[in-house]
Amino acid sequence: MGHKRIVKQLARAGARAQDALTPEGKEQLARVQRRLAKRTCAGCGLGRRHGDKRFKGCGRCQKVFYCGTACQRRHWKTHKHECLS
């Protein structure tokens, strides 16, 4: 099943769908979410298009990505609670 199809199904079904996923489905969903995170700036929400420069990840956790230093600094107040835990 393709990642776009999974995302669409989850959007339609809401959060309950995540609880109904099999362990394999949850693992696949986590991979899709990580892949999508690499394509979206956590600071401004800018989406990276094919061929654009790669976003840089958080130096500590590598779970969120940013289009530039300004966005990373601006988002740190929000992200540090997740990053430090």
C-alpha positions as CSV (number, residue, x, y, z in Angstrom):
1,M,0.0,0.0,0.0
2,G,1.4,3.4,-1.0
3,H,2.1,6.1,1.6
4,K,-0.2,8.6,-0.1
5,R,-3.1,6.1,0.2
6,I,-2.3,5.5,3.9
7,V,-2.3,9.2,4.6
8,K,-5.6,9.8,2.8
9,Q,-7.2,6.9,4.7
10,L,-6.0,8.2,8.0
11,A,-7.2,11.7,7.2
12,R,-10.7,10.3,6.4
13,A,-10.9,8.0,9.4
14,G,-9.3,10.3,12.0
15,A,-7.2,9.3,15.0
16,R,-9.2,6.1,15.6
17,A,-7.6,4.6,12.5
18,Q,-4.2,4.7,14.1
19,D,-5.4,2.5,17.0
20,A,-6.9,0.0,14.5
21,L,-3.6,-0.5,12.5
22,T,-1.7,-3.7,12.8
23,P,1.9,-3.5,14.1
24,E,3.2,-3.6,10.5
25,G,0.8,-0.8,9.6
26,K,1.9,1.3,12.5
27,E,5.5,0.8,11.5
28,Q,4.8,1.8,7.9
29,L,2.9,4.8,9.1
30,A,5.8,5.9,11.2
31,R,8.1,5.6,8.1
32,V,5.7,7.7,6.1
33,Q,5.5,10.3,8.8
34,R,9.4,10.5,9.0
35,R,9.6,10.8,5.2
36,L,7.0,13.6,5.2
37,A,8.8,15.4,8.0
38,K,12.0,15.5,5.9
39,R,10.0,17.4,3.2
40,T,8.3,20.0,5.5
41,C,9.9,22.8,7.5
42,A,8.8,22.5,11.1
43,G,9.2,26.2,11.6
44,C,7.3,27.8,8.7
45,G,5.5,24.7,7.1
46,L,7.2,25.2,3.8
47,G,7.1,22.1,1.7
48,R,10.2,21.0,-0.2
49,R,9.5,20.3,-3.8
50,H,11.4,17.6,-5.8
51,G,14.8,19.1,-6.8
52,D,14.9,21.7,-4.0
53,K,17.7,21.7,-1.5
54,R,17.4,19.2,1.3
55,F,16.2,20.5,4.7
56,K,18.5,20.2,7.6
57,G,17.5,18.2,10.6
58,C,17.6,19.2,14.3
59,G,21.2,18.7,15.4
60,R,20.2,16.8,18.5
61,C,17.2,14.5,17.7
62,Q,17.0,14.6,13.8
63,K,13.2,14.2,14.1
64,V,12.2,17.6,12.7
65,F,13.6,19.5,9.7
66,Y,14.0,23.1,8.8
67,C,14.5,25.2,5.7
68,G,17.0,27.5,7.3
69,T,18.6,28.7,10.5
70,A,16.0,31.4,11.1
71,C,13.2,28.9,11.2
72,Q,15.1,26.5,13.5
73,R,15.8,29.3,16.0
74,R,12.2,30.5,15.9
75,H,10.8,27.0,16.4
76,W,13.3,26.0,19.2
77,K,11.0,27.3,22.0
78,T,8.3,24.8,20.8
79,H,10.6,22.0,19.8
80,K,12.9,21.9,22.8
81,H,10.3,20.1,25.0
82,E,10.0,17.3,22.5
83,C,13.7,17.2,21.8
84,L,14.9,17.1,25.3
85,S,12.5,14.4,26.5
